[in-house]
Amino acid sequence: MKESAPPADLFSRRRERFFAEIGDDAVALVFAPPERLFGHDTTYRYRPEPDFTYLTGFGEPDSVALFDGKKKQFVLFVRPKDRERETWEGRRAGPKGAVAFFGASRAYPLAELEKRLGEMVRPAGTLFHGFGLHPEADRTVIGLLSQFRREARHAHRGPGRIVDVTSVLHEMRLRKEPAEVEILARSCAIAAKAHREAQAAARPGRFEFEVEAVLMRRFLAEGATGASYHSIVASGENATILHYVENSRRIEANDLVLVDAGCEYLGYASDITRTFPASGQFTKPQKRLNGIVLAALKAGTAKVRAGLAFEGVDRAAKEVLVDGLVDAGLLKGRAKTLLASKKYEKFTLHRTSHWLGLDVHDRGRYASRDGSSRALEPGMVLTVEPGLYVRPDEKNVPAEYLGIGIRVEDDVVVTDGDPRVLTEGAPKEA
């Protein structure tokens, strides 16, 4: 049976941590934006705002959450129940449902936001809000602050300090609880199954979009809401385009097929890439580059350990890639010099890792404020995705490598011991 939401106590624990972070003299505002138009008179399928749902579990658009640090309560402003609109657009929880099913201390119709917000925010010394995320939210907060600043004779002129709420929320999101890791594991298991079926379907003569359809069918059949990003099915030279999403070419006999696809399950994203020969057998140049990438993947994954630097994953993978590029004749010189000059970048094109969670490129800083790489901690989840790309118009390289693009990507959890690879279910060895 398809699950509809993460466990409810997960959200209450997050709110407790959030209140501890913002302190007693603060109020925080978090907004879920409205739906966006798709064409003339319909909307895109709504994807719940990750920061908002992270704390509330509430997935409807046009909602506002207020967190009172002193009272340790949170208030929701939501769309009201409306029988006519719900008949056309789907069910709404309404204010009563927001309290009964989502744990809000109080809830009000969104239309009452302007009337009530000022008195709720006014007593606080600090306001947490993420400026620059949603224009509608910024206008509401700026209007509120302007009102406070005009009230020179009021004993409480509102917060005197404004703090970016994402500085707290995104650090919280970076460290996953065990329940979150297991949801991610399920997302990865679904995606791995889809990749196995895609590899079976990607035969010469098929179109890339036929392979994409196999992926999407498995995502939905297993209870995912869909893809966590635009699926990439890139055959032949298309694999040298990092974010190729046309998926329109007919696969040919000697092609490699690069499939970069993940799904979203209970809000959590998986992100897997595999590259394989459409005919079932690598050519000699393809096999050589594939072996280099797999060795780089193993070297990077070995560095996913608590206490080690995040950038060490990229460094370990790049050292293997550069050695391999020299051995293959694609680069000339000493590996140490090539690493320092970054001349390898024309073949590697991207870094090796990013955070993973509610967003496929999940939130959280990669470095401290002094610029040094942050240390990995248990509960962090990241990708390891080395790649080599020899674009078809590359100059001064052996012709046998032209047009080859290879990327292999796993999703990995930092633990107290060995790294936990969530995506082993998708075959990657030659």
C-alpha positions, 0 to 999 in steps of 0.5 A, a space after each residue: 500500500 502506498 504511504 501518504 506521509 512520513 510518521 507524524 512524530 517526525 514533525 513534532 521532533 523537528 519543531 522541538 529542535 527548531 524552537 530550541 534553535 530560534 530561542 524564546 525571544 523570537 518568532 519565525 515565519 515560513 511560507 508555502 507559495 501559491 500554485 503557478 500557472 502552466 499556460 493560460 488557465 491551468 497550473 503546474 502540479 503543486 510540489 509542496 515547499 520543502 522548508 514548509 513541509 519539513 516543519 509542518 507536514 502540511 502540503 497545501 499551497 498558499 499557506 503560512 506557518 508562524 512559530 512562537 519561540 516563547 509559547 513553543 506553539 505554531 500557528 497555521 494560516 491555510 485556505 478555507 474549506 470550500 465545497 465548490 473549489 474542492 469539487 474542482 481542485 481537490 480536498 483542503 484540510 481547512 483550519 480545523 483539519 490543520 489543527 486536528 491532523 497536523 498538530 497546529 496549536 491554532 489555525 486560521 483562514 489565509 484571509 485573516 493573515 493581515 489582521 492577525 499577523 502584526 500582533 503575533 509578531 510584535 512582541 518578539 525581539 527577533 524575526 526569522 524569515 527567508 528573504 528572497 525565496 518567495 516574492 509574495 512572502 517578502 511583500 507580506 513581511 516588508 509590509 509588516 516591518 514598515 507598519 512597525 517602523 511607522 509606529 514610533 510611539 508604540 511600546 512594542 515596535 516589533 522585532 529589531 533583529 531579522 535573521 534568515 530562517 534558512 540558516 537554521 532550517 537548512 542546517 537541520 535538514 542536512 542531518 537526517 534522522 533514522 526515519 528520514 534515512 529509511 524513507 530515502 532508502 525506499 526512494 533509492 530502492 524504487 529508483 534502482 528497480 527502475 534503472 534495472 528495467 531501463 537497462 533491459 529496455 535500452 536496446 539498439 533501435 529503441 528511442 530514448 523516450 521509450 526508456 524514460 517511459 519505463 523509468 516513469 512507469 516503475 516510479 509511479 507503480 511503486 508509490 513514488 509521486 514521480 521523478 525527482 528531476 527531469 530524467 536524463 536518457 542520453 545515448 551516444 554523444 548526448 551523454 556528453 551533455 550534462 543536463 540533456 533532457 530531450 530524450 528523443 534520439 534513436 539508440 544505435 548499436 555501439 552506443 553507450 546509454 547514460 541514464 540519470 534518474 531518480 524518484 520522489 517518495 514521501 517528499 524525498 529524492 533519490 538520484 542515480 546515474 548508470 552508464 552501460 552499452 546498448 548492445 550489452 558489450 563495451 568497446 575497448 575505449 568505452 570499457 577503459 573510461 568506464 573502468 576509470 570512472 568506477 575506480 573513482 566512484 569507489 575512491 570517493 565513496 571510501 571518503 564518506 566517513 564521519 570526521 572527514 572533509 566533504 571536499 575530500 570525496 571530490 579530491 579522492 575521485 579526481 585523483 583517480 580520474 586524472 591518473 586514468 586520463 593520463 594513462 589513456 592518453 587524454 592528458 599529458 603531464 604529471 598528475 600532481 601538476 594537472 590537478 593543481 592547474 585543473 587542466 582535467 576539468 575539460 573532461 570532468 566538467 562537474 564536482 563529485 558530490 552534492 547533498 541529497 534529501 527533500 531536494 535532489 540538490 539538498 540544502 545546507 552549506 558545503 563549507 564554513 564561513 572561513 571557506 574551509 570544507 565542513 566535516 561530514 557527520 552521521 546522518 548526512 546524505 550525499 551523492 558520489 558521482 564522478 564522470 568523464 566526458 570527451 565531447 565530440 568536438 574536443 581537440 588534440 585527443 585520440 579519436 577513439 574517445 570522441 563522443 564518449 560520456 560516462 557518469 556513475 552515481 550512488 547515494 550514500 549515507 554518512 554513518 558512525 562507521 562504513 558508508 551506507 550506499 543506498 543505491 546498490 540495487 542498480 547494477 554498475 559493474 561492467 
